[in-house]
Amino acid sequence: MARVYNFNAGPAALPLAVLERAQSEMLDYAGSGMSVMEMSHRSKDFAAIIEGAEANVRKLMGISDDYAVLFLQGGASMQFAMVPMNLRRPGKTADYIHTGSWSAKAIKEAKTTGSVNVIWDGKEANYMRTPATEELNLTEDAEYVHICSNETIGGIRYPTFPKTKAPLIADLSSEIMSRVIDINQFGMIYAGAQKNLGPSGLALVILRKDLIDRVPEDAPIFLRYKTHLEEKSLYNTPNTWAIYILKLVTEWLDSLGGISEIEKLNEHKAATLYEELDSSNFWHTPADRKCRSIMNVVWRLPNEDLEELFVSEAKKAGMIGLKGHRSVGGIRASIYNAVPQEAVDALVSFMRAFKAKYG
Ligand SMILES: Cc1ncc(COP(=O)(O)O)c(C=O)c1O
């Protein structure tokens, strides 16, 4: 078996132990005589899977009964639409912070259904940092404040989250369960699963229950959080396979000691990589130091030809997914929870050899 060192931004590396477990249960899940993909979403076996997945999320993240935990389809992008449809009442406005490509998409979507106030725009800083609370031009009666907690493409995150009177809503797609957060700071968080939680096509939504009744009566039934809360994420046929894998991933995380333990490992991985990047002018890291992501590490080489060569030589050495996003170029290593220290060490050794040869 030849497994690569996988630095993909998403879909991304999954824990090997999870893949092996899924493989071992593929043909006959828990004596049912079928795979999880073949069973009814209304069956007892699947009920145990979805309830187990929710219990794991609640335990790992310390989520109380004040919050709903939902498993929805349409990825994080559907949340860009559902958030304003459900939580911004007619005639009201919502505050958005623009820190890069993903927050821009959230803003664009929110504008299709109502009023948006962009209360901070990172354009002047080339989207290379996130703002402090004091810099925000908060609207007095905004329905909520939306942020992207970690910009996957730019490689920046919030060292600490803004303090706001209106409920804070965060897209945590590329850093969910990678660092300890206090859920009580947020009205809602959401994440596409395909980075730290499992397969794509599933969004984890954690929403304070008192916000659920804001939804206007003419909102489509399927797009109401209320519908999915009442039906326990089983209003229609959910992405059963992705929920099953999320359950296995959260069990794996729990077995490692939970989020506070993985956070230490993640910080160590990121420090290993940033140390090499800071050690030479051959590498250039555009992100503001305070805001550097520990999940998506972005850097440049002296020119684009060298960047292309870096990516292709890395691939020959068994390391994939290092090409920066097509919109910005450069190099990006996504080092999510399931990427081991060993992969980062191998990458740093490769970088040193590359620098010695071409620097
Ligand atoms: C921060 C962030 N938000 C949203 C998305 C969109 O997620 P999805 O493809 O699940 O809709 C991504 C995808 O990479 C992302 O990185």
The ligand as an ORCA input file, in Angstrom:
! r2SCAN-3c Opt
* xyz 0 1
  C     -13.527     28.553      4.814
  C     -14.388     27.845      3.819
  N     -15.703     28.134      3.771
  C     -16.518     27.534      2.893
  C     -16.049     26.588      2.005
  C     -16.995     25.959      1.030
  O     -17.285     24.666      1.441
  P     -18.183     23.693      0.583
  O     -17.376     23.322     -0.620
  O     -18.417     22.539      1.531
  O     -19.423     24.391      0.223
  C     -14.694     26.244      2.029
  C     -14.198     25.221      1.092
  O     -13.052     24.952      0.913
  C     -13.850     26.893      2.952
  O     -12.537     26.610      2.997
*
